[in-house]
């Protein structure tokens, strides 16, 4: 507070001393680093100011990550306070505005979420994540998640994807799906893994398949899948575009945690039916909708589906009625996300 007052009085040298005194006791305080940079800029200590601003940006990124973690653990009031504090210190922090906007959607406050998300997009026009959630805040959800959003989401998530999903969120869909496929003695001679990510499905089915191809939008996810050595081929592509352009057929097609980003399923199922051999299996997971055939959840940005709607579409496109097993997709904010695994056979 003293440093801010001294800066306002154009006493930059005294402000610098105040900030250095504060940092001696609190070396990781972002506001002090930022204000020290301001003081040194006023004193034309350009190189030192650049170092201070760099330190502040690193500290601010850490604070955004901490606030994001508070959201994931369900401490929403603390998270809102953390985002608000950071924005009050650095009003041009796009990540803080974006995080706050998504949090306010979770809290069912879309009117407040919209300006936060719009500000995030204004500060960072390449923020496909905020662009995705703006439609939800406006009450204008899209029919599918845009590929740029999905790619950005999983590129950012790639390094901690497996540990976070399996250890912290209790994600076991690949293992459960593998068990169902083995129960029905699915033909695993030529498998296609849609949205393969880092390769969790290939790991769950290790030594059970002859050949597996994978497709995913995220190059960073594909890098890890490639390192596993389990895939015959890997392609960076949108799953719908990939199926439309494919010229081969598979005996089994997998879609673990993929339909939550597809939304309306007919554009996917139409080419899928042409690429799946007669008698082949389509194995997939969904997050459950309470009533609507397809619903974009404003809290998560993911689509939920109702089994009845999926049944009707798959039967219409030449599949058997799916065989369902209810499950928990993951734990999120201390609560289970209800879902289901479906297996449908191409007639």
JOCOR-V315644 format. One record per pair of residues at least 24 apart in sequence whose C-alpha atoms are under 7 Angstrom apart, sorted by the first residue. I is the first residue (numbers start at 1). GAP is how many residues later the second one is. If there is no record, write none. Layout:
i=<I | I>
gap=<GAP | GAP>
//
This chain:
i=<7 | 12 | 12 | 12 | 15 | 16 | 30 | 30 | 30 | 31 | 64 | 64 | 68 | 72 | 72 | 73 | 73 | 74 | 74 | 92 | 94 | 94 | 94 | 95 | 98 | 105 | 105 | 105 | 106 | 106 | 110 | 111 | 113 | 114 | 128 | 129 | 133 | 136 | 141 | 143 | 143 | 144 | 144 | 144 | 144 | 145 | 145 | 145 | 147 | 151 | 151 | 154 | 155 | 155 | 155 | 155 | 158 | 158 | 169 | 169 | 169 | 170 | 170 | 171 | 171 | 173 | 173 | 174 | 174 | 174 | 174 | 175 | 177 | 178 | 178 | 186 | 187 | 187 | 187 | 188 | 188 | 189 | 190 | 190 | 190 | 191 | 191 | 191 | 191 | 192 | 192 | 192 | 192 | 193 | 193 | 193 | 194 | 194 | 194 | 195 | 195 | 195 | 197 | 197 | 197 | 198 | 198 | 198 | 199 | 202 | 215 | 240 | 240 | 243 | 243 | 244 | 248 | 249 | 249 | 249 | 250 | 250 | 250 | 251 | 251 | 251 | 251 | 252 | 252 | 252 | 252 | 253 | 253 | 253 | 254 | 254 | 254 | 255 | 255 | 255 | 256 | 256 | 257 | 257 | 259 | 260 | 260 | 260 | 260 | 260 | 261 | 261 | 263 | 263 | 264 | 270 | 273 | 276 | 277 | 278 | 278 | 279 | 279 | 279 | 280 | 280 | 281 | 281 | 281 | 281 | 282 | 282 | 282 | 283 | 283 | 283 | 284 | 284 | 284 | 285 | 285 | 285 | 286 | 286 | 286 | 287 | 287 | 287 | 287 | 288 | 288 | 288 | 318 | 318 | 319 | 319 | 319 | 319 | 320 | 320 | 320 | 320>
gap=<32 | 27 | 30 | 31 | 24 | 24 | 26 | 29 | 30 | 58 | 31 | 32 | 31 | 260 | 261 | 260 | 261 | 259 | 260 | 31 | 26 | 29 | 30 | 25 | 32 | 32 | 193 | 194 | 192 | 193 | 27 | 26 | 24 | 24 | 24 | 24 | 168 | 162 | 155 | 120 | 121 | 117 | 118 | 119 | 120 | 116 | 117 | 118 | 91 | 66 | 67 | 64 | 63 | 64 | 65 | 66 | 62 | 63 | 161 | 162 | 163 | 160 | 161 | 158 | 159 | 83 | 156 | 26 | 27 | 30 | 82 | 29 | 164 | 26 | 27 | 95 | 64 | 65 | 93 | 63 | 64 | 62 | 60 | 61 | 62 | 59 | 60 | 61 | 62 | 58 | 60 | 61 | 62 | 60 | 61 | 62 | 45 | 60 | 61 | 44 | 60 | 63 | 24 | 25 | 28 | 24 | 26 | 27 | 26 | 28 | 24 | 27 | 28 | 28 | 29 | 27 | 27 | 26 | 27 | 28 | 25 | 26 | 27 | 25 | 26 | 29 | 30 | 24 | 28 | 29 | 30 | 28 | 29 | 30 | 28 | 29 | 30 | 28 | 29 | 30 | 28 | 29 | 28 | 29 | 27 | 26 | 27 | 42 | 43 | 44 | 41 | 42 | 31 | 40 | 30 | 47 | 44 | 70 | 69 | 68 | 69 | 66 | 67 | 68 | 65 | 66 | 62 | 63 | 64 | 65 | 61 | 62 | 63 | 59 | 60 | 61 | 57 | 58 | 59 | 55 | 56 | 57 | 53 | 54 | 55 | 42 | 51 | 52 | 53 | 50 | 51 | 52 | 28 | 29 | 25 | 26 | 27 | 28 | 24 | 25 | 26 | 27>
//
